Amino acid sequence: MIQGFINGIKNMISGVGNAVKGIADKVKSFLHFSRPDEGPLREYEKWMPDMIKGLTKSMKRNSPKLYNESKALAEKIAKSFDLTTMYNKMKNTVDLEAQKLSANITTKSVLETEKDTAKSISTDNSKTIHCTQNFYEKNPTPYEEQKEAKQQLRRLAYGL
């Protein structure tokens, strides 16, 4: 009886193998490395040209809409720039920097003329103190000059 069972399995195994081979051949006809013989991928070469034709047709049909929307967006951006305000901020910044420069020049000239002039100060005790102001000219380092130049550029750029 067991031998009969074994012989039955052996006889049927070839049938199972044939069934699996048939399924595999069917799948292979749909999916293989060349153009499939059957199924949705059979005409894949036509997809891209068809897609490009459709895209081109759609763009031609909708180009007036694309143009009008692009133009409207550009106009909105252009309107958002308030040139008068920008000009006034820049002018104010330049005027402020000119005032600072003028003040620096005036201060420097005052210091130059008074640096070796003797001063007399009277105290409450009726004593007079004589002193000479010695101002030492401090030249900025290249780093300080660069830092000041960057600050001036920022003030100009931001209208501060």
Secondary structure as UniProt FT lines:
FT   HELIX           2..30
FT   TURN            40..43
FT   HELIX           44..46
FT   HELIX           47..80
FT   HELIX           83..114
FT   TURN            115..116
FT   STRAND          118..122
FT   TURN            124..125
FT   STRAND          128..132
FT   HELIX           142..158
//
